[in-house]
Amino acid sequence: MRACRHCKNINDAQVCPVCKNTEFSDDYSGLLVVVDPENSILAEKLETKEQGNYALKIR
Ligand SMILES: [Zn+2]
């Protein structure tokens, strides 16, 4: 699993399913799970509207 450098979504895809970017990092720490993006302060901070796992920090 790698983390998208742009939206921090953690996934296995070649293209990020959230922001469609292709830059990923293996070097990330922390894990945020967004289950209810509509009502989530975390999702607001991440500026995402997608469910999923997100990295806290990407180096
Ligand atoms: Zn992304």
N, CA, C, O and the ligand as a Tripos MOL2 file, in Angstrom:
@<TRIPOS>MOLECULE
protein
  237   235    60     0     0
PROTEIN
NO_CHARGES

@<TRIPOS>ATOM
      1 N           0.8440   -1.2010    0.0000 N.3       1 MET1
      2 CA          0.0000    0.0000    0.0000 C.3       1 MET1
      3 C           0.8760    1.2470    0.0000 C.2       1 MET1
      4 O           1.9010    1.3060    0.6790 O.2       1 MET1
      5 N           0.4560    2.2270   -0.7660 N.am      2 ARG2
      6 CA          1.1940    3.4790   -0.8220 C.3       2 ARG2
      7 C           0.2400    4.6400   -0.5900 C.2       2 ARG2
      8 O          -0.9740    4.5000   -0.7320 O.2       2 ARG2
      9 N           0.7960    5.7660   -0.2390 N.am      3 ALA3
     10 CA         -0.0400    6.9350    0.0220 C.3       3 ALA3
     11 C           0.1010    7.9500   -1.1040 C.2       3 ALA3
     12 O           1.2070    8.2520   -1.5520 O.2       3 ALA3
     13 N          -1.0160    8.4620   -1.5450 N.am      4 CYS4
     14 CA         -1.0290    9.5000   -2.5730 C.3       4 CYS4
     15 C          -0.3820   10.7770   -2.0240 C.2       4 CYS4
     16 O          -0.6970   11.2090   -0.9150 O.2       4 CYS4
     17 N           0.5010   11.3620   -2.7870 N.am      5 ARG5
     18 CA          1.1950   12.5650   -2.3280 C.3       5 ARG5
     19 C           0.2780   13.7920   -2.2830 C.2       5 ARG5
     20 O           0.5960   14.7880   -1.6340 O.2       5 ARG5
     21 N          -0.8110   13.7130   -2.9480 N.am      6 HIS6
     22 CA         -1.6900   14.8860   -3.0360 C.3       6 HIS6
     23 C          -2.8240   14.8670   -2.0190 C.2       6 HIS6
     24 O          -3.0130   15.8330   -1.2800 O.2       6 HIS6
     25 N          -3.5770   13.7710   -1.9800 N.am      7 CYS7
     26 CA         -4.7180   13.7370   -1.0580 C.3       7 CYS7
     27 C          -4.4750   12.7930    0.1170 C.2       7 CYS7
     28 O          -5.3170   12.6910    1.0090 O.2       7 CYS7
     29 N          -3.3340   12.1020    0.1290 N.am      8 LYS8
     30 CA         -2.9320   11.2080    1.2140 C.3       8 LYS8
     31 C          -3.7420    9.9210    1.2950 C.2       8 LYS8
     32 O          -3.6120    9.1680    2.2600 O.2       8 LYS8
     33 N          -4.5550    9.6680    0.3180 N.am      9 ASN9
     34 CA         -5.2950    8.4090    0.3030 C.3       9 ASN9
     35 C          -4.3310    7.2390    0.1740 C.2       9 ASN9
     36 O          -3.4000    7.2670   -0.6310 O.2       9 ASN9
     37 N          -4.5710    6.2070    0.9850 N.am     10 ILE10
     38 CA         -3.7260    5.0140    0.9210 C.3      10 ILE10
     39 C          -4.4140    3.9620    0.0710 C.2      10 ILE10
     40 O          -5.5410    3.5580    0.3570 O.2      10 ILE10
     41 N          -3.7420    3.5280   -0.9570 N.am     11 ASN11
     42 CA         -4.3670    2.5500   -1.8530 C.3      11 ASN11
     43 C          -3.3080    1.7710   -2.6220 C.2      11 ASN11
     44 O          -2.1090    2.0130   -2.4840 O.2      11 ASN11
     45 N          -3.7730    0.8450   -3.4220 N.am     12 ASP12
     46 CA         -2.8970   -0.0220   -4.2030 C.3      12 ASP12
     47 C          -2.9670    0.2660   -5.6940 C.2      12 ASP12
     48 O          -2.3490   -0.4320   -6.4980 O.2      12 ASP12
     49 N          -3.6980    1.2670   -6.0510 N.am     13 ALA13
     50 CA         -3.9610    1.5100   -7.4700 C.3      13 ALA13
     51 C          -2.8080    2.2460   -8.1540 C.2      13 ALA13
     52 O          -1.9730    2.8670   -7.4960 O.2      13 ALA13
     53 N          -2.7780    2.1670   -9.4660 N.am     14 GLN14
     54 CA         -1.7760    2.8990  -10.2430 C.3      14 GLN14
     55 C          -2.1240    4.3810  -10.2890 C.2      14 GLN14
     56 O          -1.2470    5.2440  -10.3340 O.2      14 GLN14
     57 N          -3.4160    4.6530  -10.2750 N.am     15 VAL15
     58 CA         -3.9110    6.0280  -10.2860 C.3      15 VAL15
     59 C          -4.7780    6.2170   -9.0480 C.2      15 VAL15
     60 O          -5.6600    5.4050   -8.7670 O.2      15 VAL15
     61 N          -4.5260    7.2800   -8.3190 N.am     16 CYS16
     62 CA         -5.2940    7.5160   -7.0970 C.3      16 CYS16
     63 C          -6.7920    7.5930   -7.3990 C.2      16 CYS16
     64 O          -7.2110    8.3800   -8.2480 O.2      16 CYS16
     65 N          -7.6070    6.7750   -6.7030 N.am     17 PRO17
     66 CA         -9.0500    6.7690   -6.9620 C.3      17 PRO17
     67 C          -9.7440    8.0420   -6.4880 C.2      17 PRO17
     68 O         -10.8680    8.3320   -6.8980 O.2      17 PRO17
     69 N          -9.0800    8.7910   -5.6350 N.am     18 VAL18
     70 CA         -9.7090    9.9960   -5.0920 C.3      18 VAL18
     71 C          -9.4000   11.2250   -5.9330 C.2      18 VAL18
     72 O         -10.3130   11.9370   -6.3530 O.2      18 VAL18
     73 N          -8.1200   11.4780   -6.1830 N.am     19 CYS19
     74 CA         -7.7590   12.7180   -6.8790 C.3      19 CYS19
     75 C          -7.1680   12.4640   -8.2640 C.2      19 CYS19
     76 O          -6.7960   13.4050   -8.9660 O.2      19 CYS19
     77 N          -7.0810   11.1860   -8.6590 N.am     20 LYS20
     78 CA         -6.6040   10.8130   -9.9990 C.3      20 LYS20
     79 C          -5.1430   11.1570  -10.2480 C.2      20 LYS20
     80 O          -4.7070   11.2610  -11.3940 O.2      20 LYS20
     81 N          -4.3950   11.3320   -9.1700 N.am     21 ASN21
     82 CA         -2.9900   11.6120   -9.3470 C.3      21 ASN21
     83 C          -2.1880   10.3210   -9.3920 C.2      21 ASN21
     84 O          -2.6870    9.2600   -9.0180 O.2      21 ASN21
     85 N          -0.9530   10.4110   -9.8470 N.am     22 THR22
     86 CA         -0.1510    9.2060   -9.9930 C.3      22 THR22
     87 C           1.1370    9.2540   -9.1790 C.2      22 THR22
     88 O           2.0230    8.4190   -9.3620 O.2      22 THR22
     89 N           1.2400   10.2170   -8.2940 N.am     23 GLU23
     90 CA          2.4310   10.3050   -7.4550 C.3      23 GLU23
     91 C           2.1370    9.7220   -6.0950 C.2      23 GLU23
     92 O           1.2780   10.2120   -5.3620 O.2      23 GLU23
     93 N           2.8630    8.6650   -5.7650 N.am     24 PHE24
     94 CA          2.6580    7.9900   -4.4900 C.3      24 PHE24
     95 C           3.9380    7.9520   -3.6920 C.2      24 PHE24
     96 O           5.0330    8.0930   -4.2370 O.2      24 PHE24
     97 N           3.7880    7.7570   -2.3830 N.am     25 SER25
     98 CA          4.9450    7.6240   -1.5190 C.3      25 SER25
     99 C           4.8160    6.3810   -0.6520 C.2      25 SER25
    100 O           3.7490    6.0860   -0.1130 O.2      25 SER25
    101 N           5.9360    5.6510   -0.5270 N.am     26 ASP26
    102 CA          5.9770    4.4970    0.3710 C.3      26 ASP26
    103 C           6.2570    4.9260    1.7960 C.2      26 ASP26
    104 O           6.0630    4.1690    2.7470 O.2      26 ASP26
    105 N           6.7160    6.1530    1.9150 N.am     27 ASP27
    106 CA          7.2150    6.6170    3.1970 C.3      27 ASP27
    107 C           6.1890    7.5210    3.8690 C.2      27 ASP27
    108 O           6.2640    8.7480    3.7930 O.2      27 ASP27
    109 N           5.2430    6.8890    4.5190 N.am     28 TYR28
    110 CA          4.2120    7.6600    5.2080 C.3      28 TYR28
    111 C           4.0190    7.1260    6.6090 C.2      28 TYR28
    112 O           4.4280    6.0040    6.9080 O.2      28 TYR28
    113 N           3.4070    7.9070    7.4640 N.am     29 SER29
    114 CA          3.1510    7.4490    8.8220 C.3      29 SER29
    115 C           1.7560    7.8580    9.2590 C.2      29 SER29
    116 O           1.1770    8.8200    8.7550 O.2      29 SER29
    117 N           1.2370    7.0980   10.2110 N.am     30 GLY30
    118 CA         -0.0940    7.3790   10.7280 C.3      30 GLY30
    119 C          -1.1630    6.8540    9.7980 C.2      30 GLY30
    120 O          -0.9150    6.6080    8.6180 O.2      30 GLY30
    121 N          -2.3420    6.6860   10.3330 N.am     31 LEU31
    122 CA         -3.4460    6.1950    9.5290 C.3      31 LEU31
    123 C          -4.7530    6.8170   10.0060 C.2      31 LEU31
    124 O          -5.1120    6.7340   11.1800 O.2      31 LEU31
    125 N          -5.4420    7.4330    9.0790 N.am     32 LEU32
    126 CA         -6.7600    7.9780    9.3730 C.3      32 LEU32
    127 C          -7.7730    7.2000    8.5460 C.2      32 LEU32
    128 O          -7.5880    7.0000    7.3450 O.2      32 LEU32
    129 N          -8.8460    6.7620    9.2000 N.am     33 VAL33
    130 CA         -9.8840    6.0600    8.4550 C.3      33 VAL33
    131 C         -11.1060    6.9630    8.3750 C.2      33 VAL33
    132 O         -11.7010    7.3270    9.3900 O.2      33 VAL33
    133 N         -11.4620    7.3110    7.1620 N.am     34 VAL34
    134 CA        -12.6400    8.1480    6.9490 C.3      34 VAL34
    135 C         -13.7940    7.2420    6.5270 C.2      34 VAL34
    136 O         -13.7730    6.6520    5.4470 O.2      34 VAL34
    137 N         -14.8010    7.1420    7.3940 N.am     35 VAL35
    138 CA        -15.9340    6.2780    7.0640 C.3      35 VAL35
    139 C         -17.1680    7.0750    6.6630 C.2      35 VAL35
    140 O         -18.0260    6.5850    5.9290 O.2      35 VAL35
    141 N         -17.2460    8.3090    7.1530 N.am     36 ASP36
    142 CA        -18.4310    9.1180    6.8630 C.3      36 ASP36
    143 C         -17.9910   10.5200    6.4460 C.2      36 ASP36
    144 O         -18.0980   11.4690    7.2240 O.2      36 ASP36
    145 N         -17.4960   10.6450    5.2150 N.am     37 PRO37
    146 CA        -16.8880   11.8950    4.7810 C.3      37 PRO37
    147 C         -17.8140   13.1040    4.8410 C.2      37 PRO37
    148 O         -17.3520   14.2350    4.9910 O.2      37 PRO37
    149 N         -19.1110   12.8710    4.7270 N.am     38 GLU38
    150 CA        -20.0670   13.9860    4.7620 C.3      38 GLU38
    151 C         -20.0810   14.6710    6.1200 C.2      38 GLU38
    152 O         -20.2600   15.8850    6.2180 O.2      38 GLU38
    153 N         -19.8870   13.8680    7.1730 N.am     39 ASN39
    154 CA        -20.0080   14.3980    8.5260 C.3      39 ASN39
    155 C         -18.7200   14.2820    9.3240 C.2      39 ASN39
    156 O         -18.7460   14.2460   10.5540 O.2      39 ASN39
    157 N         -17.6080   14.2230    8.6330 N.am     40 SER40
    158 CA        -16.3570   13.9810    9.3190 C.3      40 SER40
    159 C         -15.4670   15.2150    9.3230 C.2      40 SER40
    160 O         -15.2040   15.8170    8.2820 O.2      40 SER40
    161 N         -15.0050   15.5810   10.5270 N.am     41 ILE41
    162 CA        -14.0730   16.6980   10.6320 C.3      41 ILE41
    163 C         -12.7420   16.3160    9.9940 C.2      41 ILE41
    164 O         -12.0550   17.1440    9.3960 O.2      41 ILE41
    165 N         -12.3970   15.0310   10.1390 N.am     42 LEU42
    166 CA        -11.1670   14.5470    9.5190 C.3      42 LEU42
    167 C         -11.2210   14.7200    8.0030 C.2      42 LEU42
    168 O         -10.2690   15.2010    7.3880 O.2      42 LEU42
    169 N         -12.3380   14.3240    7.4140 N.am     43 ALA43
    170 CA        -12.4850   14.4320    5.9660 C.3      43 ALA43
    171 C         -12.3960   15.8950    5.5320 C.2      43 ALA43
    172 O         -11.8490   16.2130    4.4760 O.2      43 ALA43
    173 N         -12.9410   16.7720    6.3610 N.am     44 GLU44
    174 CA        -12.8830   18.2000    6.0600 C.3      44 GLU44
    175 C         -11.4380   18.6840    6.0680 C.2      44 GLU44
    176 O         -11.0200   19.4480    5.1990 O.2      44 GLU44
    177 N         -10.6810   18.2250    7.0690 N.am     45 LYS45
    178 CA         -9.2740   18.6090    7.1550 C.3      45 LYS45
    179 C          -8.4730   18.0740    5.9780 C.2      45 LYS45
    180 O          -7.5750   18.7370    5.4570 O.2      45 LYS45
    181 N          -8.8180   16.8680    5.5780 N.am     46 LEU46
    182 CA         -8.1150   16.2470    4.4560 C.3      46 LEU46
    183 C          -8.6190   16.7800    3.1250 C.2      46 LEU46
    184 O          -8.0320   16.5220    2.0740 O.2      46 LEU46
    185 N          -9.6990   17.5160    3.1850 N.am     47 GLU47
    186 CA        -10.3400   18.0300    1.9750 C.3      47 GLU47
    187 C         -10.7030   16.9000    1.0270 C.2      47 GLU47
    188 O         -10.4370   16.9630   -0.1730 O.2      47 GLU47
    189 N         -11.3140   15.8700    1.5860 N.am     48 THR48
    190 CA        -11.7410   14.7580    0.7570 C.3      48 THR48
    191 C         -13.2200   14.5010    0.9370 C.2      48 THR48
    192 O         -13.7950   14.8200    1.9780 O.2      48 THR48
    193 N         -13.8250   13.9340   -0.0640 N.am     49 LYS49
    194 CA        -15.2160   13.5400    0.0280 C.3      49 LYS49
    195 C         -15.3510   12.0380   -0.1760 C.2      49 LYS49
    196 O         -16.4440   11.5170   -0.3990 O.2      49 LYS49
    197 N         -14.2160   11.3570   -0.0950 N.am     50 GLU50
    198 CA        -14.2150    9.9130   -0.3350 C.3      50 GLU50
    199 C         -13.8980    9.1550    0.9360 C.2      50 GLU50
    200 O         -13.0650    9.5710    1.7410 O.2      50 GLU50
    201 N         -14.5880    8.0210    1.1000 N.am     51 GLN51
    202 CA        -14.2460    7.1050    2.1840 C.3      51 GLN51
    203 C         -12.8790    6.4970    1.9130 C.2      51 GLN51
    204 O         -12.4210    6.4450    0.7720 O.2      51 GLN51
    205 N         -12.2380    6.0410    2.9780 N.am     52 GLY52
    206 CA        -10.9870    5.3320    2.7500 C.3      52 GLY52
    207 C          -9.9780    5.5390    3.8530 C.2      52 GLY52
    208 O         -10.2700    6.1490    4.8810 O.2      52 GLY52
    209 N          -8.7920    5.0270    3.6260 N.am     53 ASN53
    210 CA         -7.6820    5.1780    4.5610 C.3      53 ASN53
    211 C          -6.7670    6.2880    4.0710 C.2      53 ASN53
    212 O          -6.4510    6.3780    2.8850 O.2      53 ASN53
    213 N          -6.3540    7.1210    4.9980 N.am     54 TYR54
    214 CA         -5.4860    8.2360    4.6440 C.3      54 TYR54
    215 C          -4.2760    8.2710    5.5580 C.2      54 TYR54
    216 O          -4.3630    7.9300    6.7380 O.2      54 TYR54
    217 N          -3.1670    8.6780    5.0130 N.am     55 ALA55
    218 CA         -1.9530    8.8190    5.8130 C.3      55 ALA55
    219 C          -2.0020   10.1350    6.5790 C.2      55 ALA55
    220 O          -2.5720   11.1200    6.1110 O.2      55 ALA55
    221 N          -1.3980   10.1350    7.7540 N.am     56 LEU56
    222 CA         -1.2960   11.3720    8.5210 C.3      56 LEU56
    223 C          -0.1810   12.2500    7.9700 C.2      56 LEU56
    224 O          -0.3280   13.4610    7.8060 O.2      56 LEU56
    225 N           0.9250   11.5990    7.6960 N.am     57 LYS57
    226 CA          2.1170   12.3340    7.2830 C.3      57 LYS57
    227 C           2.7960   11.6230    6.1290 C.2      57 LYS57
    228 O           2.9450   10.4010    6.1540 O.2      57 LYS57
    229 N           3.1990   12.3560    5.1390 N.am     58 ILE58
    230 CA          3.9740   11.7840    4.0330 C.3      58 ILE58
    231 C           5.3040   12.5020    3.9680 C.2      58 ILE58
    232 O           5.3630   13.7310    3.9620 O.2      58 ILE58
    233 N           6.3660   11.7230    3.9180 N.am     59 ARG59
    234 CA          7.6780   12.3380    3.8590 C.3      59 ARG59
    235 C           8.1740   12.4700    2.4180 C.2      59 ARG59
    236 O           9.2740   12.9730    2.1880 O.2      59 ARG59
    237 ZN         -4.9010   11.2650   -4.3140 Zn       60 ZN60
@<TRIPOS>BOND
     1     1     2 1
     2     2     3 1
     3     3     4 2
     4     3     5 am
     5     5     6 1
     6     6     7 1
     7     7     8 2
     8     7     9 am
     9     9    10 1
    10    10    11 1
    11    11    12 2
    12    11    13 am
    13    13    14 1
    14    14    15 1
    15    15    16 2
    16    15    17 am
    17    17    18 1
    18    18    19 1
    19    19    20 2
    20    19    21 am
    21    21    22 1
    22    22    23 1
    23    23    24 2
    24    23    25 am
    25    25    26 1
    26    26    27 1
    27    27    28 2
    28    27    29 am
    29    29    30 1
    30    30    31 1
    31    31    32 2
    32    31    33 am
    33    33    34 1
    34    34    35 1
    35    35    36 2
    36    35    37 am
    37    37    38 1
    38    38    39 1
    39    39    40 2
    40    39    41 am
    41    41    42 1
    42    42    43 1
    43    43    44 2
    44    43    45 am
    45    45    46 1
    46    46    47 1
    47    47    48 2
    48    47    49 am
    49    49    50 1
    50    50    51 1
    51    51    52 2
    52    51    53 am
    53    53    54 1
    54    54    55 1
    55    55    56 2
    56    55    57 am
    57    57    58 1
    58    58    59 1
    59    59    60 2
    60    59    61 am
    61    61    62 1
    62    62    63 1
    63    63    64 2
    64    63    65 am
    65    65    66 1
    66    66    67 1
    67    67    68 2
    68    67    69 am
    69    69    70 1
    70    70    71 1
    71    71    72 2
    72    71    73 am
    73    73    74 1
    74    74    75 1
    75    75    76 2
    76    75    77 am
    77    77    78 1
    78    78    79 1
    79    79    80 2
    80    79    81 am
    81    81    82 1
    82    82    83 1
    83    83    84 2
    84    83    85 am
    85    85    86 1
    86    86    87 1
    87    87    88 2
    88    87    89 am
    89    89    90 1
    90    90    91 1
    91    91    92 2
    92    91    93 am
    93    93    94 1
    94    94    95 1
    95    95    96 2
    96    95    97 am
    97    97    98 1
    98    98    99 1
    99    99   100 2
   100    99   101 am
   101   101   102 1
   102   102   103 1
   103   103   104 2
   104   103   105 am
   105   105   106 1
   106   106   107 1
   107   107   108 2
   108   107   109 am
   109   109   110 1
   110   110   111 1
   111   111   112 2
   112   111   113 am
   113   113   114 1
   114   114   115 1
   115   115   116 2
   116   115   117 am
   117   117   118 1
   118   118   119 1
   119   119   120 2
   120   119   121 am
   121   121   122 1
   122   122   123 1
   123   123   124 2
   124   123   125 am
   125   125   126 1
   126   126   127 1
   127   127   128 2
   128   127   129 am
   129   129   130 1
   130   130   131 1
   131   131   132 2
   132   131   133 am
   133   133   134 1
   134   134   135 1
   135   135   136 2
   136   135   137 am
   137   137   138 1
   138   138   139 1
   139   139   140 2
   140   139   141 am
   141   141   142 1
   142   142   143 1
   143   143   144 2
   144   143   145 am
   145   145   146 1
   146   146   147 1
   147   147   148 2
   148   147   149 am
   149   149   150 1
   150   150   151 1
   151   151   152 2
   152   151   153 am
   153   153   154 1
   154   154   155 1
   155   155   156 2
   156   155   157 am
   157   157   158 1
   158   158   159 1
   159   159   160 2
   160   159   161 am
   161   161   162 1
   162   162   163 1
   163   163   164 2
   164   163   165 am
   165   165   166 1
   166   166   167 1
   167   167   168 2
   168   167   169 am
   169   169   170 1
   170   170   171 1
   171   171   172 2
   172   171   173 am
   173   173   174 1
   174   174   175 1
   175   175   176 2
   176   175   177 am
   177   177   178 1
   178   178   179 1
   179   179   180 2
   180   179   181 am
   181   181   182 1
   182   182   183 1
   183   183   184 2
   184   183   185 am
   185   185   186 1
   186   186   187 1
   187   187   188 2
   188   187   189 am
   189   189   190 1
   190   190   191 1
   191   191   192 2
   192   191   193 am
   193   193   194 1
   194   194   195 1
   195   195   196 2
   196   195   197 am
   197   197   198 1
   198   198   199 1
   199   199   200 2
   200   199   201 am
   201   201   202 1
   202   202   203 1
   203   203   204 2
   204   203   205 am
   205   205   206 1
   206   206   207 1
   207   207   208 2
   208   207   209 am
   209   209   210 1
   210   210   211 1
   211   211   212 2
   212   211   213 am
   213   213   214 1
   214   214   215 1
   215   215   216 2
   216   215   217 am
   217   217   218 1
   218   218   219 1
   219   219   220 2
   220   219   221 am
   221   221   222 1
   222   222   223 1
   223   223   224 2
   224   223   225 am
   225   225   226 1
   226   226   227 1
   227   227   228 2
   228   227   229 am
   229   229   230 1
   230   230   231 1
   231   231   232 2
   232   231   233 am
   233   233   234 1
   234   234   235 1
   235   235   236 2
@<TRIPOS>SUBSTRUCTURE
     1 MET1         2 RESIDUE 1 A MET
     2 ARG2         6 RESIDUE 1 A ARG
     3 ALA3        10 RESIDUE 1 A ALA
     4 CYS4        14 RESIDUE 1 A CYS
     5 ARG5        18 RESIDUE 1 A ARG
     6 HIS6        22 RESIDUE 1 A HIS
     7 CYS7        26 RESIDUE 1 A CYS
     8 LYS8        30 RESIDUE 1 A LYS
     9 ASN9        34 RESIDUE 1 A ASN
    10 ILE10       38 RESIDUE 1 A ILE
    11 ASN11       42 RESIDUE 1 A ASN
    12 ASP12       46 RESIDUE 1 A ASP
    13 ALA13       50 RESIDUE 1 A ALA
    14 GLN14       54 RESIDUE 1 A GLN
    15 VAL15       58 RESIDUE 1 A VAL
    16 CYS16       62 RESIDUE 1 A CYS
    17 PRO17       66 RESIDUE 1 A PRO
    18 VAL18       70 RESIDUE 1 A VAL
    19 CYS19       74 RESIDUE 1 A CYS
    20 LYS20       78 RESIDUE 1 A LYS
    21 ASN21       82 RESIDUE 1 A ASN
    22 THR22       86 RESIDUE 1 A THR
    23 GLU23       90 RESIDUE 1 A GLU
    24 PHE24       94 RESIDUE 1 A PHE
    25 SER25       98 RESIDUE 1 A SER
    26 ASP26      102 RESIDUE 1 A ASP
    27 ASP27      106 RESIDUE 1 A ASP
    28 TYR28      110 RESIDUE 1 A TYR
    29 SER29      114 RESIDUE 1 A SER
    30 GLY30      118 RESIDUE 1 A GLY
    31 LEU31      122 RESIDUE 1 A LEU
    32 LEU32      126 RESIDUE 1 A LEU
    33 VAL33      130 RESIDUE 1 A VAL
    34 VAL34      134 RESIDUE 1 A VAL
    35 VAL35      138 RESIDUE 1 A VAL
    36 ASP36      142 RESIDUE 1 A ASP
    37 PRO37      146 RESIDUE 1 A PRO
    38 GLU38      150 RESIDUE 1 A GLU
    39 ASN39      154 RESIDUE 1 A ASN
    40 SER40      158 RESIDUE 1 A SER
    41 ILE41      162 RESIDUE 1 A ILE
    42 LEU42      166 RESIDUE 1 A LEU
    43 ALA43      170 RESIDUE 1 A ALA
    44 GLU44      174 RESIDUE 1 A GLU
    45 LYS45      178 RESIDUE 1 A LYS
    46 LEU46      182 RESIDUE 1 A LEU
    47 GLU47      186 RESIDUE 1 A GLU
    48 THR48      190 RESIDUE 1 A THR
    49 LYS49      194 RESIDUE 1 A LYS
    50 GLU50      198 RESIDUE 1 A GLU
    51 GLN51      202 RESIDUE 1 A GLN
    52 GLY52      206 RESIDUE 1 A GLY
    53 ASN53      210 RESIDUE 1 A ASN
    54 TYR54      214 RESIDUE 1 A TYR
    55 ALA55      218 RESIDUE 1 A ALA
    56 LEU56      222 RESIDUE 1 A LEU
    57 LYS57      226 RESIDUE 1 A LYS
    58 ILE58      230 RESIDUE 1 A ILE
    59 ARG59      234 RESIDUE 1 A ARG
    60 ZN60       237 GROUP 0 **** ****
